[in-house]
């Protein structure tokens, strides 16, 4: 975890950062339905985690929910860190551009299989936003079978 004392304007914010990390990891674990330890290993390998430890970035002063959103955006952007998480057993969104210039997202399960595919979007930021909408909407969503759909 953290090896040094974290200071901001001559104030020790180490406990604030540690508490924030714990809260962020709990949210990630809950949203991804994975054990805390797996969520922690996934989180500490990200640029978001690095920014959280940089006290000048003020990321530590943001809400845990904001930091979790940045974490998931990092996955959605398909940056170099995405591949390092492939073995972490974490579901992920991937945003990509098709040959026609439109942006899409796909949701991959922990085993790497595509389980959802988004419609086309004009901009990458719109596709990333859609990932967040799907992620939040799916939390606690009910599963209905065909018999219940017409009722």
TADA-V188376 format. One record per residue. N is the residue number from 1. OMEGA is omega as a letter, one per 20 degrees, with the letter a starting at -180 (NA if undefined). Layout:
n: <N	N>
omega: <OMEGA	OMEGA>
//
This chain:
n: <1	2	3	4	5	6	7	8	9	10	11	12	13	14	15	16	17	18	19	20	21	22	23	24	25	26	27	28	29	30	31	32	33	34	35	36	37	38	39	40	41	42	43	44	45	46	47	48	49	50	51	52	53	54	55	56	57	58	59	60	61	62	63	64	65	66	67	68	69	70	71	72	73	74	75	76	77	78	79	80	81	82	83	84	85	86	87	88	89	90	91	92	93	94	95	96	97	98	99	100	101	102	103	104	105	106	107	108	109	110	111	112	113	114	115	116	117	118	119	120	121	122	123	124	125	126	127	128	129	130	131	132	133	134	135	136	137	138	139	140	141	142	143	144	145	146	147	148	149	150	151>
omega: <a	a	a	r	a	a	r	a	r	r	r	a	a	a	r	a	r	r	r	r	a	a	r	a	r	r	r	a	a	a	a	a	r	r	r	a	r	r	r	r	r	a	a	r	a	r	r	r	r	r	r	r	r	a	r	r	a	r	a	a	r	r	r	a	r	a	r	r	r	r	a	r	r	r	a	a	r	a	a	a	a	a	a	r	a	a	a	r	a	r	a	r	r	r	a	r	r	a	r	r	r	a	r	r	r	r	r	r	a	a	r	r	r	a	r	a	a	r	a	r	a	a	r	a	r	r	r	r	r	r	r	r	r	a	a	a	a	r	r	r	r	r	r	r	a	a	a	a	a	a	NA>
//
